[in-house]
Amino acid sequence: MNYDLKSIEYQHDYIYKVSFEDGTSGLVDFANVIDTTKPYNVLLNLNLFKKAYIHPELKTLTWADDLDYDPIILYYKANKIPFPASWGEIQ
């Protein structure tokens, strides 16, 4: 499975549209992640949140100070794939 990001596009609030190299895409809402998970709470600053980019080597969604989001979880969320129970609770 290829989890590399091809493009990102800020939508509104804490939502990005993400597209992957395999041609799939979807919307991912980060509001719950930011509210409940450190170190993502720094992204409550919407101006900082909007400055995401695709890391040139890792090909995943990244913010300042190399704060990034697991590309596999991002792929599952964007494509609305249920997380395996063995992963535990995912934000």
N, CA, C and O atoms as CSV, one atom per row, in Angstrom:
chain,resi,resn,atom,element,x,y,z
A,1,MET,N,N,0.856,-1.179,0.000
A,1,MET,CA,C,0.000,0.000,0.000
A,1,MET,C,C,0.898,1.237,0.000
A,1,MET,O,O,1.892,1.294,0.724
A,2,ASN,N,N,0.541,2.217,-0.812
A,2,ASN,CA,C,1.307,3.457,-0.887
A,2,ASN,C,C,0.589,4.547,-0.108
A,2,ASN,O,O,-0.490,4.993,-0.499
A,3,TYR,N,N,1.195,4.974,1.000
A,3,TYR,CA,C,0.591,5.997,1.857
A,3,TYR,C,C,1.189,7.380,1.614
A,3,TYR,O,O,0.920,8.303,2.383
A,4,ASP,N,N,1.994,7.547,0.563
A,4,ASP,CA,C,2.631,8.827,0.295
A,4,ASP,C,C,1.605,9.857,-0.156
A,4,ASP,O,O,0.749,9.583,-0.997
A,5,LEU,N,N,1.713,11.049,0.423
A,5,LEU,CA,C,0.830,12.145,0.025
A,5,LEU,C,C,1.267,12.731,-1.308
A,5,LEU,O,O,2.458,12.857,-1.593
A,6,LYS,N,N,0.287,13.082,-2.108
A,6,LYS,CA,C,0.537,13.754,-3.382
A,6,LYS,C,C,0.242,15.244,-3.262
A,6,LYS,O,O,0.980,16.078,-3.786
A,7,SER,N,N,-0.866,15.574,-2.552
A,7,SER,CA,C,-1.222,16.984,-2.378
A,7,SER,C,C,-2.077,17.154,-1.127
A,7,SER,O,O,-2.727,16.222,-0.654
A,8,ILE,N,N,-2.050,18.380,-0.611
A,8,ILE,CA,C,-2.915,18.760,0.509
A,8,ILE,C,C,-3.556,20.097,0.165
A,8,ILE,O,O,-2.969,20.930,-0.526
A,9,GLU,N,N,-4.762,20.281,0.658
A,9,GLU,CA,C,-5.464,21.539,0.421
A,9,GLU,C,C,-6.281,21.878,1.656
A,9,GLU,O,O,-7.187,21.138,2.039
A,10,TYR,N,N,-5.950,23.011,2.278
A,10,TYR,CA,C,-6.714,23.454,3.444
A,10,TYR,C,C,-8.144,23.751,3.004
A,10,TYR,O,O,-8.361,24.383,1.971
A,11,GLN,N,N,-9.126,23.290,3.797
A,11,GLN,CA,C,-10.538,23.504,3.471
A,11,GLN,C,C,-11.139,24.597,4.349
A,11,GLN,O,O,-11.464,25.681,3.865
A,12,HIS,N,N,-11.283,24.313,5.629
A,12,HIS,CA,C,-11.819,25.254,6.605
A,12,HIS,C,C,-11.630,24.650,7.988
A,12,HIS,O,O,-11.320,23.465,8.118
A,13,ASP,N,N,-11.816,25.462,9.015
A,13,ASP,CA,C,-11.652,25.015,10.395
A,13,ASP,C,C,-10.370,24.184,10.518
A,13,ASP,O,O,-9.287,24.692,10.225
A,14,TYR,N,N,-10.466,22.939,10.937
A,14,TYR,CA,C,-9.297,22.071,11.087
A,14,TYR,C,C,-9.351,20.897,10.100
A,14,TYR,O,O,-9.019,19.763,10.444
A,15,ILE,N,N,-9.768,21.192,8.890
A,15,ILE,CA,C,-9.966,20.159,7.879
A,15,ILE,C,C,-9.047,20.388,6.677
A,15,ILE,O,O,-8.941,21.495,6.149
A,16,TYR,N,N,-8.396,19.316,6.273
A,16,TYR,CA,C,-7.587,19.300,5.053
A,16,TYR,C,C,-8.139,18.252,4.097
A,16,TYR,O,O,-8.601,17.189,4.511
A,17,LYS,N,N,-8.082,18.573,2.819
A,17,LYS,CA,C,-8.303,17.560,1.791
A,17,LYS,C,C,-6.921,17.007,1.460
A,17,LYS,O,O,-6.000,17.764,1.151
A,18,VAL,N,N,-6.783,15.703,1.524
A,18,VAL,CA,C,-5.497,15.063,1.243
A,18,VAL,C,C,-5.659,14.088,0.082
A,18,VAL,O,O,-6.664,13.384,-0.019
A,19,SER,N,N,-4.664,14.059,-0.785
A,19,SER,CA,C,-4.654,13.144,-1.921
A,19,SER,C,C,-3.367,12.333,-1.874
A,19,SER,O,O,-2.300,12.849,-1.542
A,20,PHE,N,N,-3.488,11.060,-2.210
A,20,PHE,CA,C,-2.366,10.141,-2.111
A,20,PHE,C,C,-1.890,9.703,-3.491
A,20,PHE,O,O,-2.612,9.819,-4.482
A,21,GLU,N,N,-0.673,9.202,-3.535
A,21,GLU,CA,C,-0.053,8.762,-4.785
A,21,GLU,C,C,-0.844,7.655,-5.481
A,21,GLU,O,O,-0.737,7.489,-6.696
A,22,ASP,N,N,-1.643,6.890,-4.714
A,22,ASP,CA,C,-2.417,5.809,-5.339
A,22,ASP,C,C,-3.723,6.296,-5.977
A,22,ASP,O,O,-4.511,5.495,-6.480
A,23,GLY,N,N,-3.945,7.622,-5.952
A,23,GLY,CA,C,-5.126,8.204,-6.584
A,23,GLY,C,C,-6.300,8.419,-5.658
A,23,GLY,O,O,-7.296,9.012,-6.071
A,24,THR,N,N,-6.224,7.958,-4.414
A,24,THR,CA,C,-7.321,8.164,-3.468
A,24,THR,C,C,-7.184,9.527,-2.800
A,24,THR,O,O,-6.100,10.109,-2.765
A,25,SER,N,N,-8.303,10.029,-2.270
A,25,SER,CA,C,-8.298,11.308,-1.562
A,25,SER,C,C,-9.495,11.369,-0.626
A,25,SER,O,O,-10.420,10.562,-0.723
A,26,GLY,N,N,-9.464,12.326,0.269
A,26,GLY,CA,C,-10.577,12.518,1.188
A,26,GLY,C,C,-10.314,13.664,2.133
A,26,GLY,O,O,-9.223,14.235,2.161
A,27,LEU,N,N,-11.330,13.989,2.906
A,27,LEU,CA,C,-11.229,15.056,3.900
A,27,LEU,C,C,-10.879,14.459,5.253
A,27,LEU,O,O,-11.401,13.413,5.638
A,28,VAL,N,N,-9.985,15.138,5.972
A,28,VAL,CA,C,-9.610,14.701,7.311
A,28,VAL,C,C,-9.788,15.885,8.256
A,28,VAL,O,O,-9.209,16.954,8.059
A,29,ASP,N,N,-10.604,15.668,9.289
A,29,ASP,CA,C,-10.859,16.680,10.310
A,29,ASP,C,C,-9.946,16.393,11.498
A,29,ASP,O,O,-10.029,15.328,12.109
A,30,PHE,N,N,-9.086,17.335,11.818
A,30,PHE,CA,C,-8.113,17.175,12.894
A,30,PHE,C,C,-8.580,17.769,14.218
A,30,PHE,O,O,-7.820,17.754,15.186
A,31,ALA,N,N,-9.799,18.289,14.296
A,31,ALA,CA,C,-10.265,18.980,15.502
A,31,ALA,C,C,-10.140,18.108,16.749
A,31,ALA,O,O,-9.641,18.572,17.774
A,32,ASN,N,N,-10.579,16.866,16.679
A,32,ASN,CA,C,-10.522,15.983,17.844
A,32,ASN,C,C,-9.078,15.666,18.230
A,32,ASN,O,O,-8.752,15.605,19.416
A,33,VAL,N,N,-8.219,15.466,17.244
A,33,VAL,CA,C,-6.805,15.193,17.496
A,33,VAL,C,C,-6.166,16.373,18.227
A,33,VAL,O,O,-5.451,16.196,19.213
A,34,ILE,N,N,-6.435,17.570,17.728
A,34,ILE,CA,C,-5.843,18.779,18.307
A,34,ILE,C,C,-6.356,19.015,19.721
A,34,ILE,O,O,-5.596,19.436,20.593
A,35,ASP,N,N,-7.621,18.752,19.952
A,35,ASP,CA,C,-8.218,18.973,21.275
A,35,ASP,C,C,-7.735,17.975,22.320
A,35,ASP,O,O,-7.676,18.310,23.503
A,36,THR,N,N,-7.392,16.766,21.914
A,36,THR,CA,C,-7.160,15.706,22.903
A,36,THR,C,C,-5.760,15.108,22.930
A,36,THR,O,O,-5.449,14.329,23.830
A,37,THR,N,N,-4.916,15.448,21.978
A,37,THR,CA,C,-3.644,14.737,21.864
A,37,THR,C,C,-2.462,15.703,21.823
A,37,THR,O,O,-2.356,16.535,20.922
A,38,LYS,N,N,-1.571,15.579,22.817
A,38,LYS,CA,C,-0.328,16.334,22.758
A,38,LYS,C,C,0.584,15.602,21.797
A,38,LYS,O,O,0.506,14.374,21.742
A,39,PRO,N,N,1.412,16.238,21.060
A,39,PRO,CA,C,1.728,17.660,21.008
A,39,PRO,C,C,0.885,18.450,20.009
A,39,PRO,O,O,1.187,19.609,19.729
A,40,TYR,N,N,-0.165,17.838,19.470
A,40,TYR,CA,C,-0.968,18.496,18.435
A,40,TYR,C,C,-1.755,19.703,18.942
A,40,TYR,O,O,-2.267,20.479,18.136
A,41,ASN,N,N,-1.860,19.874,20.255
A,41,ASN,CA,C,-2.644,20.999,20.770
A,41,ASN,C,C,-2.035,22.351,20.403
A,41,ASN,O,O,-2.728,23.365,20.483
A,42,VAL,N,N,-0.767,22.399,20.005
A,42,VAL,CA,C,-0.195,23.662,19.523
A,42,VAL,C,C,-0.890,24.123,18.245
A,42,VAL,O,O,-0.833,25.301,17.892
A,43,LEU,N,N,-1.545,23.194,17.555
A,43,LEU,CA,C,-2.223,23.520,16.302
A,43,LEU,C,C,-3.589,24.165,16.516
A,43,LEU,O,O,-4.302,24.452,15.554
A,44,LEU,N,N,-3.956,24.395,17.793
A,44,LEU,CA,C,-5.164,25.182,18.050
A,44,LEU,C,C,-5.024,26.565,17.423
A,44,LEU,O,O,-6.014,27.206,17.071
A,45,ASN,N,N,-3.785,27.012,17.291
A,45,ASN,CA,C,-3.501,28.253,16.578
A,45,ASN,C,C,-3.768,27.976,15.094
A,45,ASN,O,O,-2.956,27.344,14.418
A,46,LEU,N,N,-4.892,28.448,14.605
A,46,LEU,CA,C,-5.325,28.139,13.242
A,46,LEU,C,C,-4.324,28.621,12.195
A,46,LEU,O,O,-4.164,27.985,11.154
A,47,ASN,N,N,-3.659,29.725,12.458
A,47,ASN,CA,C,-2.650,30.199,11.504
A,47,ASN,C,C,-1.512,29.189,11.358
A,47,ASN,O,O,-1.008,28.973,10.256
A,48,LEU,N,N,-1.113,28.578,12.459
A,48,LEU,CA,C,-0.091,27.535,12.408
A,48,LEU,C,C,-0.632,26.288,11.715
A,48,LEU,O,O,0.061,25.681,10.899
A,49,PHE,N,N,-1.865,25.905,12.037
A,49,PHE,CA,C,-2.478,24.726,11.422
A,49,PHE,C,C,-2.512,24.844,9.901
A,49,PHE,O,O,-2.264,23.869,9.193
A,50,LYS,N,N,-2.819,26.037,9.405
A,50,LYS,CA,C,-2.938,26.263,7.965
A,50,LYS,C,C,-1.606,26.168,7.232
A,50,LYS,O,O,-1.584,26.105,6.003
A,51,LYS,N,N,-0.500,26.155,7.965
A,51,LYS,CA,C,0.827,26.149,7.338
A,51,LYS,C,C,1.384,24.736,7.163
A,51,LYS,O,O,2.600,24.553,7.116
A,52,ALA,N,N,0.528,23.766,7.068
A,52,ALA,CA,C,0.979,22.387,6.848
A,52,ALA,C,C,1.616,22.279,5.462
A,52,ALA,O,O,1.319,23.049,4.548
A,53,TYR,N,N,2.490,21.307,5.349
A,53,TYR,CA,C,3.134,21.028,4.071
A,53,TYR,C,C,3.412,19.533,3.989
A,53,TYR,O,O,3.296,18.814,4.981
A,54,ILE,N,N,3.774,19.079,2.810
A,54,ILE,CA,C,4.146,17.679,2.628
A,54,ILE,C,C,5.651,17.572,2.843
A,54,ILE,O,O,6.435,18.204,2.136
A,55,HIS,N,N,6.039,16.776,3.814
A,55,HIS,CA,C,7.463,16.591,4.097
A,55,HIS,C,C,8.132,16.000,2.852
A,55,HIS,O,O,7.649,15.006,2.310
A,56,PRO,N,N,9.239,16.597,2.392
A,56,PRO,CA,C,9.840,16.156,1.124
A,56,PRO,C,C,10.363,14.723,1.127
A,56,PRO,O,O,10.394,14.084,0.075
A,57,GLU,N,N,10.770,14.209,2.269
A,57,GLU,CA,C,11.285,12.838,2.317
A,57,GLU,C,C,10.244,11.840,2.802
A,57,GLU,O,O,10.126,10.745,2.254
A,58,LEU,N,N,9.481,12.222,3.843
A,58,LEU,CA,C,8.516,11.301,4.440
A,58,LEU,C,C,7.193,11.254,3.689
A,58,LEU,O,O,6.438,10.290,3.817
A,59,LYS,N,N,6.908,12.293,2.906
A,59,LYS,CA,C,5.669,12.381,2.122
A,59,LYS,C,C,4.415,12.295,2.981
A,59,LYS,O,O,3.436,11.648,2.610
A,60,THR,N,N,4.460,12.956,4.134
A,60,THR,CA,C,3.278,13.015,4.984
A,60,THR,C,C,3.001,14.449,5.404
A,60,THR,O,O,3.835,15.334,5.217
A,61,LEU,N,N,1.829,14.668,5.969
A,61,LEU,CA,C,1.395,15.988,6.411
A,61,LEU,C,C,2.247,16.427,7.586
A,61,LEU,O,O,2.353,15.716,8.585
A,62,THR,N,N,2.860,17.609,7.463
A,62,THR,CA,C,3.819,18.083,8.449
A,62,THR,C,C,3.557,19.556,8.741
A,62,THR,O,O,3.121,20.317,7.877
A,63,TRP,N,N,3.838,19.932,9.994
A,63,TRP,CA,C,3.757,21.328,10.415
A,63,TRP,C,C,5.124,21.758,10.939
A,63,TRP,O,O,6.090,20.999,10.864
A,64,ALA,N,N,5.201,22.971,11.466
A,64,ALA,CA,C,6.445,23.514,12.004
A,64,ALA,C,C,7.071,22.564,13.019
A,64,ALA,O,O,6.379,21.779,13.667
A,65,ASP,N,N,8.374,22.651,13.143
A,65,ASP,CA,C,9.147,21.830,14.078
A,65,ASP,C,C,8.992,20.338,13.793
A,65,ASP,O,O,9.096,19.520,14.707
A,66,ASP,N,N,8.745,19.981,12.536
A,66,ASP,CA,C,8.618,18.588,12.110
A,66,ASP,C,C,7.524,17.814,12.833
A,66,ASP,O,O,7.619,16.596,12.983
A,67,LEU,N,N,6.491,18.509,13.278
A,67,LEU,CA,C,5.313,17.843,13.832
A,67,LEU,C,C,4.538,17.271,12.655
A,67,LEU,O,O,4.082,18.014,11.785
A,68,ASP,N,N,4.388,15.951,12.629
A,68,ASP,CA,C,3.699,15.342,11.503
A,68,ASP,C,C,2.621,14.382,11.992
A,68,ASP,O,O,2.482,14.128,13.188
A,69,TYR,N,N,1.868,13.861,11.040
A,69,TYR,CA,C,0.770,12.960,11.345
A,69,TYR,C,C,1.026,11.646,10.636
A,69,TYR,O,O,1.355,11.623,9.450
A,70,ASP,N,N,0.875,10.558,11.364
A,70,ASP,CA,C,1.177,9.228,10.831
A,70,ASP,C,C,0.489,9.033,9.477
A,70,ASP,O,O,-0.732,9.151,9.384
A,71,PRO,N,N,1.260,8.737,8.432
A,71,PRO,CA,C,0.669,8.640,7.097
A,71,PRO,C,C,-0.313,7.485,6.942
A,71,PRO,O,O,-1.247,7.577,6.146
A,72,ILE,N,N,-0.122,6.412,7.682
A,72,ILE,CA,C,-1.054,5.284,7.582
A,72,ILE,C,C,-2.402,5.669,8.188
A,72,ILE,O,O,-3.446,5.392,7.599
A,73,ILE,N,N,-2.386,6.304,9.356
A,73,ILE,CA,C,-3.635,6.741,9.993
A,73,ILE,C,C,-4.309,7.792,9.123
A,73,ILE,O,O,-5.529,7.778,8.965
A,74,LEU,N,N,-3.523,8.705,8.557
A,74,LEU,CA,C,-4.063,9.724,7.665
A,74,LEU,C,C,-4.764,9.070,6.466
A,74,LEU,O,O,-5.851,9.492,6.072
A,75,TYR,N,N,-4.147,8.058,5.902
A,75,TYR,CA,C,-4.721,7.342,4.765
A,75,TYR,C,C,-6.044,6.674,5.147
A,75,TYR,O,O,-7.033,6.789,4.424
A,76,TYR,N,N,-6.059,5.981,6.276
A,76,TYR,CA,C,-7.285,5.318,6.732
A,76,TYR,C,C,-8.404,6.333,6.956
A,76,TYR,O,O,-9.543,6.108,6.546
A,77,LYS,N,N,-8.078,7.457,7.611
A,77,LYS,CA,C,-9.104,8.474,7.870
A,77,LYS,C,C,-9.629,9.075,6.569
A,77,LYS,O,O,-10.840,9.218,6.395
A,78,ALA,N,N,-8.741,9.423,5.672
A,78,ALA,CA,C,-9.151,10.064,4.426
A,78,ALA,C,C,-10.009,9.143,3.579
A,78,ALA,O,O,-10.928,9.597,2.897
A,79,ASN,N,N,-9.716,7.864,3.621
A,79,ASN,CA,C,-10.444,6.893,2.804
A,79,ASN,C,C,-11.548,6.165,3.563
A,79,ASN,O,O,-12.153,5.224,3.048
A,80,LYS,N,N,-11.805,6.612,4.798
A,80,LYS,CA,C,-12.872,6.061,5.635
A,80,LYS,C,C,-12.764,4.543,5.784
A,80,LYS,O,O,-13.756,3.820,5.682
A,81,ILE,N,N,-11.542,4.082,6.025
A,81,ILE,CA,C,-11.273,2.669,6.259
A,81,ILE,C,C,-11.299,2.438,7.774
A,81,ILE,O,O,-10.597,3.143,8.499
A,82,PRO,N,N,-12.071,1.488,8.269
A,82,PRO,CA,C,-12.097,1.224,9.716
A,82,PRO,C,C,-10.707,0.806,10.222
A,82,PRO,O,O,-9.997,0.034,9.577
A,83,PHE,N,N,-10.347,1.333,11.380
A,83,PHE,CA,C,-9.076,0.958,11.989
A,83,PHE,C,C,-9.170,-0.451,12.563
A,83,PHE,O,O,-10.198,-0.810,13.137
A,84,PRO,N,N,-8.126,-1.251,12.421
A,84,PRO,CA,C,-8.119,-2.575,13.059
A,84,PRO,C,C,-8.236,-2.429,14.575
A,84,PRO,O,O,-7.621,-1.536,15.158
A,85,ALA,N,N,-9.002,-3.279,15.205
A,85,ALA,CA,C,-9.199,-3.212,16.663
A,85,ALA,C,C,-7.870,-3.326,17.412
A,85,ALA,O,O,-7.712,-2.774,18.500
A,86,SER,N,N,-6.928,-4.041,16.822
A,86,SER,CA,C,-5.635,-4.228,17.478
A,86,SER,C,C,-4.841,-2.924,17.600
A,86,SER,O,O,-3.864,-2.872,18.348
A,87,TRP,N,N,-5.239,-1.873,16.880
A,87,TRP,CA,C,-4.558,-0.584,16.959
A,87,TRP,C,C,-4.957,0.183,18.211
A,87,TRP,O,O,-4.293,1.154,18.575
A,88,GLY,N,N,-6.018,-0.231,18.870
A,88,GLY,CA,C,-6.513,0.521,20.026
A,88,GLY,C,C,-7.263,1.766,19.587
A,88,GLY,O,O,-7.716,1.863,18.447
A,89,GLU,N,N,-7.390,2.720,20.505
A,89,GLU,CA,C,-8.143,3.937,20.215
A,89,GLU,C,C,-7.280,4.902,19.397
A,89,GLU,O,O,-6.159,5.228,19.788
A,90,ILE,N,N,-7.804,5.345,18.281
A,90,ILE,CA,C,-7.104,6.274,17.389
A,90,ILE,C,C,-7.858,7.605,17.393
A,90,ILE,O,O,-9.081,7.635,17.258
A,91,GLN,N,N,-7.122,8.693,17.547
A,91,GLN,CA,C,-7.727,10.019,17.494
A,91,GLN,C,C,-7.667,10.572,16.101
A,91,GLN,O,O,-8.130,11.687,15.858
